Amino acid sequence: QVQLVESGGGLVQPGGSLRLSCAASGTIFSINAMGWYRQAPGKQRELVATITRGDGTNYVDSVKGRFTISRDNAKNTVYLQMNTLKSEDTAVYYCNAEVRTTILTTLRYWGQGTQVTVSS
C-alpha cells in the first residue's frame, strides 16, 4: 500500500504565498510522474501542474508564472510553491503520483486533499 500525505494548505490573503508538500510512503519501488490537481466548490477537478521523474514540468495556463512544482526523489516528495495567489485559486488541492510498487506494477494514488483559501 502507498499513502500520499499533503500539508501546507491554509488561509492566505490575495497576493500572498503558500507552499504545499506531498510525501509518499509505503511499498515504493519508484515514482514516475507526480502532480497537483485542485477542485473548487461546484467545479470539476482540474490539473494544476505535473512533474516527471526527470523534472519535466507542465502547468495549466492560469498558474503559469505564479506556481512552481518541484520534487525530491530521495524523499518521495513533491512540492507546489504558490505565489501571487488570487481568490480564484481557492480550492482543495490534491496530490497525485504514479507509483511503481513492483517492477511490473504501476498504480496511481491520490492524497486526501488540503484546503487553500485565498481571501482578505
N, C-alpha and C positions, 0 to 999 in steps of 0.2 A: 504493500500500500504506500501511497505517496500523499503527503499533505502539503498544501500551499497556505502559508500564513502571511496575511498582509498587515501592514502597520503604517502609521503616519498620516492618516486622514484627520480631518477636523474642520473647525470653523476659521475662515480667514477673510479679511476684507478685500474688496476689489483692488487689484494691483499687487497683492501680496504673493507669497510663495509657500509652497509645501513640497515635501519630498516623501514619496511613497516607497515602501520597501516590500518585497515579497520573497520569503525564504521557503525553499522546497526541502522537504526531509522525507526519509523513508527509504524504500528499496529503489535506489537510483543508480543505473549504470552510467548514463549520461543524459544531458538535457539538450535538445535541439533548439527550436525557436521558443522564445518567451515573449509575452506581450501583456499589454494592458487594454482593457475594454471598460466602457462605462455605460451606465443606464440611468437616465434621468426619469423622473416621475412621468408616467403616461407615454414614454417613448421606448423604442426598441433599443436593445443593447447594441452599441457601436464600437468598432475598433478605434483605439486611440493611437497606439504605437506598437511596433513589434521589433524584435532584435534577434538576429541569428546567432548561432554559436560563434561565428566569425566576426560578430559585431556589425553586420549589415543592418541598417535601420530603415524603418518605414513609418510615416506619420500621416494621420488624417489632416487634411488641409487646414482645418480650423485651429490646430495647435502648433503648426509649423512655426519655428522661430520662438516659441514660448516654452515648449516642453522638450525635455531631453530624456531618452531612455538609455539605460546602461545596464551592464550585468557584471557580476563577479562569479566566474565559473568555479573557482575554488570553494566558494561559499554557497553555490547553487542559489544565488540571489539575483533578483532583477530590481532595478530602481526606476522611478519616474520623478524627475525633477520638474516641477511645475512653477513657472514664473509668470508674472503679469496676469494673474488669474482674473477671470471675468465671471459674472453671475451665471452665464450660460455654461460654465464648466461644472456647475453644481450637479452632482450625480453620485451614485455608488460606483466605485471603481473596483474592477475585478482583475485579478492576476490570472494568467493562463500560461501553461507550459506543456510542451511536447516532451514527454519523459520516456527515455528508453529504460525499461525496467529489467530487460534481459537483452542479449544480443539480437534476438528475433522479435521482441515485443516493444512497440512504441504506443503509448497511450496519452491522451490529452486530459489534463487536470485543470480544475478551477479552484481559486481561493474562495473564501466566504464573502468577500467584499468589504470595502472600507468607505465610509461616507465622507465626501468632500463637499462642504458648503461654503460658497463664496457670497458673502452678504455684509453690508455695512450696518 
